[in-house]
């Protein structure tokens, strides 16, 4: 599995993202500056499938005004930033618009990622990725809801519905395309 990821990374470094393939695979380096991207307050009320705390969204670049979808290569990072906590203690989720008909049965063209901010330089690192970015540190397939129930289908459970397709599978109104 690790060899496959290395091969993908090598192919991207050598060939890059071409218009013909229209595929983007996010790497650690793509998230290095996410804290300098436009930041949006998303709320602090409990949200099913996520730990409690104030949530913020970071958007790599906005979609054109009136657009119904983000272009391939767009990245959205959502953090849960407890007051006074260092960045290394934040919960960090991300979506990358991968394209290439990735995730056709869920949030079409989006890949989900979990990041961890690593000391000593507060550098973001991709911990896990895919159709569902299960966090290996939580002892199971992913997060649990506020009642301790296993959160069904993980990321695609909310982002991959027919209703969410109308907003390019982006649920937070402040981050939806074309706003």
ChimeraX attribute file (.defattr): number of C-alpha atoms within 10 A of each C-alpha:
attribute: neighborCount
match mode: 1-to-1
recipient: residues
	/A:1	6
	/A:2	6
	/A:3	8
	/A:4	9
	/A:5	11
	/A:6	11
	/A:7	12
	/A:8	13
	/A:9	16
	/A:10	12
	/A:11	12
	/A:12	17
	/A:13	10
	/A:14	9
	/A:15	9
	/A:16	14
	/A:17	16
	/A:18	10
	/A:19	8
	/A:20	6
	/A:21	10
	/A:22	14
	/A:23	20
	/A:24	21
	/A:25	17
	/A:26	21
	/A:27	15
	/A:28	12
	/A:29	12
	/A:30	14
	/A:31	20
	/A:32	14
	/A:33	11
	/A:34	18
	/A:35	14
	/A:36	10
	/A:37	15
	/A:38	12
	/A:39	17
	/A:40	15
	/A:41	15
	/A:42	17
	/A:43	14
	/A:44	14
	/A:45	10
	/A:46	14
	/A:47	13
	/A:48	15
	/A:49	22
	/A:50	18
	/A:51	15
	/A:52	17
	/A:53	18
	/A:54	16
	/A:55	23
	/A:56	17
	/A:57	24
	/A:58	20
	/A:59	21
	/A:60	20
	/A:61	14
	/A:62	18
	/A:63	18
	/A:64	13
	/A:65	9
	/A:66	9
	/A:67	15
	/A:68	16
	/A:69	18
	/A:70	20
	/A:71	18
	/A:72	19
	/A:73	19
	/A:74	19
	/A:75	24
	/A:76	22
	/A:77	23
	/A:78	23
	/A:79	20
	/A:80	22
	/A:81	20
	/A:82	16
	/A:83	9
	/A:84	7
	/A:85	9
	/A:86	11
	/A:87	19
	/A:88	17
	/A:89	14
	/A:90	19
	/A:91	20
	/A:92	24
	/A:93	23
	/A:94	22
	/A:95	25
	/A:96	22
	/A:97	25
	/A:98	23
	/A:99	21
	/A:100	15
	/A:101	13
	/A:102	17
	/A:103	19
	/A:104	13
	/A:105	12
	/A:106	22
	/A:107	27
	/A:108	22
	/A:109	23
	/A:110	31
	/A:111	26
	/A:112	26
	/A:113	24
	/A:114	23
	/A:115	24
	/A:116	19
	/A:117	20
	/A:118	13
	/A:119	10
	/A:120	7
	/A:121	8
	/A:122	13
	/A:123	17
	/A:124	23
	/A:125	18
	/A:126	19
	/A:127	17
	/A:128	16
	/A:129	19
	/A:130	15
	/A:131	22
	/A:132	19
	/A:133	24
	/A:134	21
	/A:135	18
	/A:136	12
	/A:137	9
	/A:138	10
	/A:139	9
	/A:140	11
	/A:141	17
	/A:142	20
	/A:143	22
	/A:144	18
	/A:145	16
	/A:146	15
	/A:147	9
	/A:148	9
	/A:149	11
	/A:150	15
	/A:151	18
	/A:152	15
	/A:153	16
	/A:154	21
	/A:155	24
	/A:156	22
	/A:157	14
	/A:158	19
	/A:159	22
	/A:160	23
	/A:161	15
	/A:162	13
	/A:163	12
	/A:164	16
	/A:165	17
	/A:166	14
	/A:167	20
	/A:168	22
	/A:169	25
	/A:170	22
	/A:171	15
	/A:172	14
	/A:173	10
	/A:174	13
	/A:175	20
	/A:176	19
	/A:177	21
	/A:178	14
	/A:179	13
